[in-house]
Amino acid sequence: MELGIYTFADLQPDRLAGRSITTHQRIKDLLEEIHLADQLGLDVFGVGEHHRADYAVSSPAVVLAAAASITKNIKLTSAVSVLSSDDPVRVFQDFATLDQISDGRAEIMAGRGSFIESFPLFGYDLSDYDALFSEKLDLLLRINESEKVAWRGKMRSPLDGLGVYPRPYQAKLPIWLAVGGTPESAMRAARLKLPMALAIIGGMPERFVPFVNLYKKTARDEGHDPASLQLGINTHVFVSDTSQQAGDDFYPTYAAMMNKIGRERGWPPLSRDQFDANCSAKGYLVVGSVQQVIDKILYEHELFSHTRFLAQMSVGTVDHKKVMKSMELFGTQVAPAVRKAISAGHGVQ
C-alpha cells in the first residue's frame, strides 16, 4: 500500500497564537513539507485547489512544479483539481508539463470540489455542476489517451482533431477520481476503470464499506477485475508521542477550521469531547500515538483493502514544526510498520 500526505495549505487564523500565517510563509512551509516527505521515503504528496482566502493554493500544478525541483522520488498529485470549473485541455497541459519536469511523477486527482467559489469566478453556472464535471472528465480522459482529439460536448467548444501538447513524460498521466461518498461517483469511477480516492472526513469508516463494495461490484459488472483497480483513502491524521499530545496539538486549529466551514454549511460546532470520541479505535480521525495510528490504518485496510492511504495533517494552521514532527513519526515509524504488516498479509481480503 502506498502511503503519503496531502494538504490544502490552510491559512485559517491560529486563535491561540493570535495571528495568521501569510500566504508567502505557508507556501514556503509547504515546499519544506514536500521535501521532507520525499526524504522520508513516502510515496505520494497531494496539494488541493481552492479559491478562498483561507487556503494558499489555487494552482496545484505550479506548487508541485516547484516541489519537483527539490524532490527525487515522490509522486506529485493534485488533491483535487476542480475539473468542473477548469478547462480539461489546460489541466492536462499543466500536469503534462509537471510530468516532464519531475521525470514522470505527476498525477491528477480530479474532483468536483467541495466549495463553490470557482464557479462564479470562472463564469460557470452552479446549476450545471454535475453536467460540467461529467463532460469535462470525458474530455480529459480522451486527451490523455490520444495526442489528437476529435470531441464534441454541450458545455465547451469542440475539438476537431487538434493536438494537445506537451505530452507527458509517462505514456499517460495517472488520473484518479476523487469522491466523497455518493453512489453515483463510485459507479462512475468503476465504469471508467479509474482509480478512486475516497475522502473519509466524517462518520465511522465502516459506514463506507458498502460504498467501496459498490465500486468493486460495478467494476465486475462492467467486465473489469476489481483487483486491478486502485483504491485510495484520504483522511485527517496527526501523530505525536502520546495520544494526549496529538489531540492537544491538532484539536485547536482543526476545530477552528472545521467549525468555520460548519457555520457556512449549518453543521454544529465540534467540541473536544466529540473530537476525542472520533479519535477512538473505530472513529474517522486517525489522531494519536504512533501505535494508535498504525492500528487505525490497519483497521481501515481490513475494511477496504485499499492500495493507497493519504494523510491530511495540516487542517487549520497547525504549527509547522509540529506538522513536520508528525510527518517524521509517520514516515519513520508508522509507514514501515504498516508496510510490514500488509506485506505479511494483514488485512488482505
ZATI-509022 format. One line per 5 residues: number of its first residue (from 1); their letters; for each residue x, y, z of C-alpha. Coordinates in pm, whole numbers, padded with zeros to 5 digits. Layout:
NUM = a = X:Y:Z  ...
END
This chain:
1 = melgi = 00000:00000:00000  00125:00347:-00090  00143:00594:00197  00153:00969:00158  00048:01316:00264
6 = ytfad = -00193:01571:00123  -00276:01927:00219  -00494:02224:00132  -00227:02466:00263  -00469:02620:00512
11 = lqpdr = -00447:02985:00617  -00705:02972:00895  -00602:03215:01171  -00442:03048:01471  -00669:03159:01752
16 = lagrs = -00424:03051:02021  -00130:03247:01884  -00349:03543:01792  -00207:03570:01442  -00249:03428:01096
21 = itthq = 00021:03289:00870  00094:03469:00542  00048:03306:00203  00419:03354:00136  00521:03169:00453
26 = rikdl = 00262:02895:00407  00389:02812:00060  00750:02810:00184  00643:02574:00465  00453:02359:00216
31 = leeih = 00761:02311:-00002  00958:02215:00308  00690:01956:00393  00700:01806:00043  01081:01790:00055
36 = ladql = 01065:01612:00391  00805:01364:00263  01040:01273:-00021  01334:01231:00216  01122:01008:00440
41 = gldvf = 01052:00773:00150  00678:00840:00140  00510:00754:-00186  00280:01046:-00267  00224:01413:-00187
46 = gvgeh = -00102:01583:-00286  -00193:01953:-00294  -00551:02076:-00313  -00704:02351:-00527  -00914:02620:-00360
51 = hrady = -01021:02973:-00444  -01080:03111:-00095  -00891:03343:00138  -00837:03063:00390  -00628:02842:00157
56 = avssp = -00294:02928:-00004  -00305:02725:-00326  -00531:02790:-00625  -00292:02629:-00877  -00158:02293:-00752
61 = avvla = 00046:02232:-01068  00254:02546:-01006  00337:02448:-00647  00404:02087:-00746  00637:02202:-01023
66 = aaasi = 00838:02392:-00762  00835:02079:-00546  00955:01867:-00839  01281:02062:-00844  01360:01976:-00480
71 = tknik = 01242:01613:-00472  01358:01293:-00640  01115:01006:-00597  00779:01108:-00451  00470:01117:-00674
76 = ltsav = 00316:01463:-00704  -00061:01492:-00740  -00342:01741:-00712  -00583:01669:-00430  -00801:01769:-00603
81 = svlss = -00813:01953:-00936  -01159:02112:-00953  -01230:01994:-01305  -01586:02127:-01323  -01469:02490:-01333
86 = ddpvr = -01143:02442:-01523  -01057:02360:-01882  -00950:01997:-01936  -00704:02096:-02208  -00525:02335:-01974
91 = vfqdf = -00535:02091:-01681  -00375:01825:-01898  -00110:02066:-02028  -00021:02183:-01676  00021:01832:-01542
96 = atldq = 00195:01703:-01854  00446:01986:-01804  00480:01888:-01438  00533:01530:-01551  00818:01637:-01778
101 = isdgr = 00980:01846:-01502  00951:01562:-01248  01068:01280:-01479  00729:01109:-01472  00600:01165:-01117
106 = aeima = 00284:01367:-01190  -00073:01256:-01128  -00415:01422:-01144  -00681:01366:-00881  -00994:01502:-01048
111 = grgsf = -01296:01604:-00845  -01598:01830:-00840  -01474:02020:-00537  -01646:02076:-00204  -01662:02457:-00238
116 = iesfp = -01844:02663:-00499  -01630:02981:-00530  -01461:02869:-00851  -01790:02856:-01045  -01872:03230:-01050
121 = lfgyd = -01501:03311:-01056  -01458:03139:-01391  -01802:03218:-01528  -01985:02888:-01475  -02340:02827:-01359
126 = lsdyd = -02359:02620:-01041  -02678:02457:-01169  -02457:02283:-01428  -02243:02129:-01150  -02291:01763:-01250
131 = alfse = -02305:01812:-01626  -01984:02016:-01626  -01791:01753:-01437  -01916:01461:-01644  -01839:01628:-01975
136 = kldll = -01501:01769:-01874  -01389:01439:-01725  -01473:01271:-02055  -01261:01525:-02245  -00968:01496:-02002
141 = lrine = -00966:01118:-02043  -00982:01149:-02422  -00685:01387:-02425  -00489:01152:-02201  -00550:00865:-02442
146 = sekva = -00471:01040:-02766  -00242:01319:-02888  -00503:01448:-03130  -00864:01465:-03020  -01194:01488:-03204
151 = wrgkm = -01456:01567:-02941  -01789:01741:-02904  -01989:01830:-02597  -02254:02073:-02480  -02065:02277:-02222
156 = rspld = -01745:02355:-02415  -01640:02431:-02772  -01549:02120:-02976  -01205:01988:-03066  -01173:01884:-03430
161 = glgvy = -00864:01668:-03442  -00647:01923:-03264  -00327:01818:-03090  -00280:01883:-02720  00079:01950:-02610
166 = prpyq = 00306:01885:-02438  00253:01515:-02388  00358:01373:-02051  00687:01200:-01975  00487:00890:-01885
171 = aklpi = 00289:00716:-02158  -00026:00853:-01990  -00095:01058:-01680  -00242:00860:-01390  -00587:01011:-01332
176 = wlavg = -00773:00935:-01010  -01136:01016:-00942  -01184:01183:-00604  -01519:01109:-00439  -01697:01199:-00120
181 = gtpes = -01942:00913:-00078  -02225:00943:-00333  -02311:00609:-00501  -02312:00770:-00847  -01948:00870:-00802
186 = amraa = -01840:00516:-00713  -02025:00376:-01011  -01876:00639:-01244  -01521:00555:-01130  -01581:00183:-01180
191 = rlklp = -01738:00221:-01525  -01449:00435:-01640  -01200:00195:-01481  -01047:00480:-01284  -00864:00459:-00951
196 = malai = -01092:00600:-00680  -00983:00823:-00391  -01241:00824:-00113  -01232:01107:00142  -01338:00996:00489
201 = iggmp = -01363:01318:00690  -01669:01234:00897  -01868:00931:01005  -01748:00589:01109  -01521:00430:00846
206 = erfvp = -01722:00109:00848  -02016:00304:00705  -01820:00343:00381  -01779:-00031:00326  -02099:-00059:00115
211 = fvnly = -01976:00234:-00093  -01645:00060:-00167  -01830:-00266:-00232  -02048:-00083:-00486  -01732:00037:-00664
216 = kktar = -01599:-00319:-00684  -01936:-00471:-00783  -01987:-00216:-01060  -01637:-00288:-01188  -01719:-00662:-01204
221 = deghd = -02049:-00589:-01379  -01860:-00383:-01635  -01619:-00668:-01701  -01329:-00520:-01506  -01127:-00711:-01249
226 = paslq = -01173:-00523:-00917  -00830:-00643:-00810  -00680:-00440:-01096  -00830:-00111:-00968  -00655:00112:-00721
231 = lgint = -00844:00248:-00421  -00725:00532:-00201  -00844:00652:00139  -00785:01020:00223  -00840:01127:00582
236 = hvfvs = -00731:01352:00868  -00421:01229:01051  -00190:01357:01322  00082:01164:01504  00259:01252:01828
241 = dtsqq = 00446:01074:02104  00126:01027:02302  -00244:01035:02220  -00293:01327:02459  -00024:01531:02289
246 = agddf = -00160:01451:01944  -00506:01570:02043  -00375:01881:02218  -00167:01977:01913  -00427:01901:01647
251 = yptya = -00763:01987:01800  -00748:02368:01834  -00678:02457:01473  -00864:02154:01336  -01177:02259:01526
256 = ammnk = -01133:02623:01425  -01123:02532:01057  -01399:02272:01067  -01624:02497:01275  -01570:02787:01033
261 = igrer = -01681:02566:00744  -01959:02430:00964  -02101:02778:01020  -02124:02819:00643  -02296:02484:00595
266 = gwppl = -02507:02456:00907  -02301:02197:01096  -02297:02207:01476  -01964:02306:01635  -01713:02032:01720
271 = srdqf = -01637:02004:02092  -01323:01849:02237  -01527:01558:02373  -01666:01487:02025  -01318:01518:01878
276 = dancs = -01179:01268:02129  -01465:01027:02055  -01386:01047:01684  -01024:00955:01764  -01140:00624:01911
281 = akgyl = -01027:00291:01766  -01304:00286:01504  -01356:00660:01458  -01273:00855:01144  -00993:01069:01291
286 = vvgsv = -00654:00898:01268  -00506:01100:01553  -00293:00958:01831  00032:00792:01923  00241:00602:01670
291 = qqvid = 00086:00269:01766  -00268:00407:01764  -00220:00546:01414  -00069:00218:01293  -00364:00027:01438
296 = kilye = -00620:00264:01283  -00465:00245:00936  -00453:-00135:00953  -00813:-00142:01077  -00922:00060:00775
301 = helfs = -00719:-00167:00550  -00912:-00463:00687  -01231:-00280:00590  -01135:-00164:00242  -00819:-00343:00121
306 = htrfl = -00716:-00010:-00028  -00391:00041:-00218  -00318:00399:-00108  -00356:00596:00215  -00311:00975:00220
311 = aqmsv = -00291:01169:00545  -00406:01530:00579  -00213:01668:00877  -00234:02047:00833  -00602:02121:00890
316 = gtvdh = -00605:02481:01001  -00270:02640:01076  -00120:02365:01289  00227:02482:01391  00466:02398:01108
321 = kkvmk = 00722:02240:01341  00454:02014:01487  00340:01912:01138  00699:01828:01048  00734:01620:01367
326 = smelf = 00408:01438:01288  00534:01370:00936  00864:01235:01070  00682:00993:01300  00453:00894:01015
331 = gtqva = 00741:00834:00777  00993:00670:01011  00767:00464:01237  00409:00439:01110  00480:00374:00741
336 = pavrk = 00739:00096:00792  00514:-00084:01041  00209:-00058:00814  00403:-00178:00510  00547:-00471:00704
341 = aisag = 00206:-00575:00838  00040:-00556:00497  00322:-00740:00323  00274:-01014:00581  -00092:-01042:00485
346 = hgvq = -00258:-00818:00745  -00599:-00703:00630  -00583:-00876:00292  -00933:-00984:00183
END
